[in-house]
């Protein structure tokens, strides 16, 4: 089995989780891709391979383990990209909506991973196209949580003209607008009054940030919708 391990920081909890994998009876038959920062702090063995970016990974990897909190999980998607590698979150922080396992249950999780006793759940992504922010091949133009358009360097609200599949929906006069996936519905969108959406519902939520018109409410739409946003002062 081939496993990728990723974490944004090395602390005692992270080390304990990683050592639990290495000390497992399954580890000798396994090859590990280890994020470079973690790899540098480990004793080197033949079954450890460092990686720094998505180009160092390939579709032979069975699963990526994100060790940390939700931020670490979201960062791991930038490594996986379109390689069709499932990501499992192991929460070593205080709060983890995206984590499947807790560090206290790590041994049970390890056995299930090596026995491939798990289900893969597909999640909706948002793809962004924009000439204004210069998206190119070096930038990963997808979001697992949300895309937010917010005011910057001004105390004034902005106008966000919004169209769905070519049909004008509304011009939001607000501090900003969040386009959230179901995965991101428990994040920034929820803080701004957005709905909690079931992870596999196939939906987006449009959540205005501090709108001037109090009658404006979050809107749930199909994730097959093409959303066009343009901003004016």
C-alpha positions as CSV (number, residue, x, y, z in Angstrom):
1,X,0.0,0.0,0.0
2,X,1.2,3.5,-0.8
3,X,0.3,6.3,1.8
4,X,1.0,10.0,1.7
5,X,1.4,11.9,5.0
6,X,0.9,15.6,5.2
7,X,0.9,18.1,8.1
8,X,1.5,21.8,8.3
9,X,3.3,21.7,11.6
10,X,5.4,19.3,13.6
11,X,4.2,19.0,17.3
12,X,3.9,16.2,19.8
13,X,0.5,15.2,18.6
14,X,1.6,15.0,15.0
15,X,4.7,13.0,15.9
16,X,2.6,10.5,17.9
17,X,0.3,9.9,14.9
18,X,3.1,9.4,12.5
19,X,5.0,7.1,14.8
20,X,1.8,5.1,15.3
21,X,1.8,4.4,11.5
22,X,5.5,3.6,11.4
23,X,5.2,1.2,14.3
24,X,2.2,-0.6,12.9
25,X,2.6,-4.2,11.8
26,X,1.5,-3.2,8.3
27,X,4.2,-0.5,7.9
28,X,6.9,-2.9,6.5
29,X,4.7,-3.7,3.5
30,X,3.9,0.0,2.9
31,X,5.6,2.9,1.1
32,X,5.2,6.4,2.5
33,X,5.3,9.7,0.7
34,X,6.2,12.3,3.4
35,X,5.9,16.0,3.1
36,X,9.4,17.5,3.0
37,X,9.2,19.4,6.3
38,X,8.2,16.3,8.1
39,X,10.6,14.1,6.2
40,X,13.6,16.2,7.3
41,X,12.8,15.5,10.9
42,X,12.6,11.7,10.6
43,X,15.1,8.9,10.6
44,X,15.5,7.9,6.9
45,X,14.5,4.5,5.7
46,X,14.0,3.0,2.2
47,X,10.2,3.2,2.4
48,X,10.1,6.9,3.0
49,X,9.9,9.3,0.0
50,X,9.8,13.1,0.4
51,X,7.5,15.3,-1.6
52,X,7.2,19.1,-1.9
53,X,4.4,19.7,-4.4
54,X,1.8,17.9,-6.5
55,X,4.4,17.1,-9.2
56,X,6.1,14.8,-6.7
57,X,3.0,12.7,-6.3
58,X,1.2,10.3,-8.6
59,X,-2.0,8.2,-8.9
60,X,-0.2,5.1,-7.4
61,X,-0.9,6.6,-3.9
62,X,-3.8,4.8,-2.3
63,X,-4.7,7.5,0.3
64,X,-3.4,10.8,1.7
65,X,-3.6,11.4,5.4
66,X,-4.0,15.0,6.6
67,X,-2.7,15.3,10.1
68,X,-3.9,18.5,11.9
69,X,-7.1,20.6,11.7
70,X,-9.4,21.7,8.9
71,X,-6.8,24.2,7.5
72,X,-4.4,21.3,7.0
73,X,-7.1,19.3,5.3
74,X,-7.8,22.1,2.9
75,X,-4.1,22.6,2.1
76,X,-3.8,18.9,1.3
77,X,-6.1,19.3,-1.7
78,X,-3.5,21.5,-3.4
79,X,-1.2,18.5,-3.4
80,X,-3.7,16.0,-4.5
81,X,-5.2,18.2,-7.3
82,X,-6.6,15.9,-10.1
83,X,-4.7,12.7,-9.1
84,X,-7.8,11.1,-7.7
85,X,-6.3,10.3,-4.3
86,X,-8.7,10.2,-1.4
87,X,-7.9,12.3,1.6
88,X,-8.5,11.3,5.2
89,X,-8.3,13.8,8.0
90,X,-6.9,12.9,11.4
91,X,-7.7,15.7,13.8
92,X,-4.9,16.7,16.2
93,X,-6.4,20.1,16.9
94,X,-9.3,21.4,18.9
95,X,-12.0,21.4,16.2
96,X,-12.2,19.5,13.0
97,X,-15.3,19.4,10.9
98,X,-13.4,17.7,8.0
99,X,-11.5,15.1,10.0
100,X,-12.7,11.5,9.8
101,X,-10.6,10.3,12.8
102,X,-9.4,11.6,16.1
103,X,-5.9,11.1,17.4
104,X,-7.3,9.0,20.3
105,X,-8.7,6.5,17.8
106,X,-5.6,6.3,15.7
107,X,-4.8,2.6,16.1
108,X,-8.3,1.6,15.0
109,X,-8.0,4.0,12.0
110,X,-4.7,2.6,11.0
111,X,-6.1,-1.0,10.8
112,X,-9.0,0.2,8.7
113,X,-6.8,2.2,6.4
114,X,-4.4,-0.7,5.7
115,X,-7.3,-3.1,5.3
116,X,-8.9,-0.6,3.0
117,X,-12.0,-0.7,5.2
118,X,-13.3,2.7,4.3
119,X,-15.7,4.5,1.9
120,X,-14.7,7.3,-0.4
121,X,-17.0,10.3,-0.4
122,X,-17.0,12.7,-3.3
123,X,-17.1,16.4,-2.5
124,X,-18.0,19.4,-4.6
125,X,-15.3,21.8,-5.7
126,X,-15.7,25.3,-7.2
127,X,-13.6,26.2,-10.3
128,X,-12.7,29.8,-10.7
129,X,-12.1,31.6,-14.0
130,X,-10.9,35.2,-13.8
131,X,-8.8,37.5,-16.0
132,X,-8.7,40.1,-13.3
133,X,-6.6,38.0,-10.8
134,X,-4.5,36.4,-13.4
135,X,-5.2,32.7,-12.9
136,X,-2.7,30.6,-14.8
137,X,-1.3,27.1,-14.9
138,X,0.8,27.7,-11.8
139,X,-2.2,28.4,-9.6
140,X,-4.7,25.7,-8.6
141,X,-8.0,27.3,-9.6
142,X,-10.3,25.2,-7.4
143,X,-11.7,25.7,-4.0
144,X,-13.0,23.0,-1.6
145,X,-14.5,25.5,0.9
146,X,-15.5,28.7,-0.7
147,X,-14.8,31.6,-3.0
148,X,-15.2,35.0,-1.4
149,X,-15.4,38.4,-3.0
150,X,-14.8,41.0,-0.3
151,X,-14.1,44.7,-0.1
152,X,-10.5,45.8,0.4
153,X,-8.8,49.0,1.5
154,X,-12.1,50.8,1.7
155,X,-14.8,51.4,4.3
156,X,-17.5,51.5,1.6
157,X,-19.7,48.6,0.6
158,X,-19.3,47.1,-2.9
159,X,-21.8,46.2,-5.5
160,X,-21.6,42.6,-6.7
161,X,-23.6,41.9,-9.8
162,X,-24.6,38.2,-9.8
163,X,-25.9,36.1,-12.6
164,X,-26.8,32.4,-12.6
165,X,-26.4,30.5,-15.9
166,X,-26.5,33.8,-17.7
167,X,-29.6,35.1,-15.9
168,X,-29.4,38.1,-13.6
169,X,-30.1,37.2,-10.0
170,X,-29.3,40.3,-7.9
171,X,-26.8,43.0,-7.4
172,X,-25.7,42.7,-3.8
173,X,-24.7,45.8,-1.9
174,X,-22.6,44.4,0.9
175,X,-19.2,44.0,2.3
176,X,-18.8,40.9,0.1
177,X,-20.3,37.7,-1.2
178,X,-19.4,34.1,-0.4
179,X,-19.9,31.2,-2.8
180,X,-19.7,28.1,-0.5
181,X,-19.6,24.4,-1.2
182,X,-21.3,22.0,1.3
183,X,-17.9,21.3,2.7
184,X,-17.4,25.0,3.4
185,X,-20.9,25.6,4.7
186,X,-19.6,25.1,8.3
187,X,-16.9,27.8,7.8
188,X,-17.0,31.4,6.7
189,X,-20.4,31.1,5.2
190,X,-21.9,29.8,8.5
191,X,-20.3,32.8,10.4
192,X,-22.2,35.1,8.0
193,X,-25.6,33.5,8.5
194,X,-25.4,30.8,5.8
195,X,-27.0,27.4,6.0
196,X,-25.3,24.1,7.0
197,X,-25.5,21.9,3.9
198,X,-25.2,18.1,3.8
199,X,-21.7,17.2,2.3
200,X,-23.1,15.2,-0.6
201,X,-26.1,17.4,-1.5
202,X,-24.7,18.8,-4.7
203,X,-25.3,22.4,-3.8
204,X,-23.7,25.8,-3.5
205,X,-24.7,28.5,-1.1
206,X,-24.6,32.2,-2.0
207,X,-24.1,34.1,1.3
208,X,-23.9,37.9,1.4
209,X,-21.5,39.4,4.0
210,X,-23.2,42.2,6.0
211,X,-25.7,43.2,3.3
212,X,-27.2,46.7,3.3
213,X,-30.6,45.3,2.5
214,X,-31.8,43.1,5.4
215,X,-34.2,41.3,3.2
216,X,-31.3,39.7,1.3
217,X,-30.8,36.1,2.5
218,X,-28.5,33.3,1.7
219,X,-29.5,31.2,-1.4
220,X,-28.9,27.5,-2.1
221,X,-28.5,26.6,-5.7
222,X,-27.3,23.6,-7.8
223,X,-23.6,23.0,-7.9
224,X,-24.0,22.6,-11.7
225,X,-24.8,26.4,-11.9
226,X,-22.4,28.8,-13.7
227,X,-22.1,31.8,-11.4
228,X,-20.9,35.1,-12.8
229,X,-19.8,37.9,-10.5
230,X,-18.7,41.4,-11.4
231,X,-17.8,44.1,-8.8
232,X,-18.1,47.9,-8.8
233,X,-17.5,50.4,-6.1
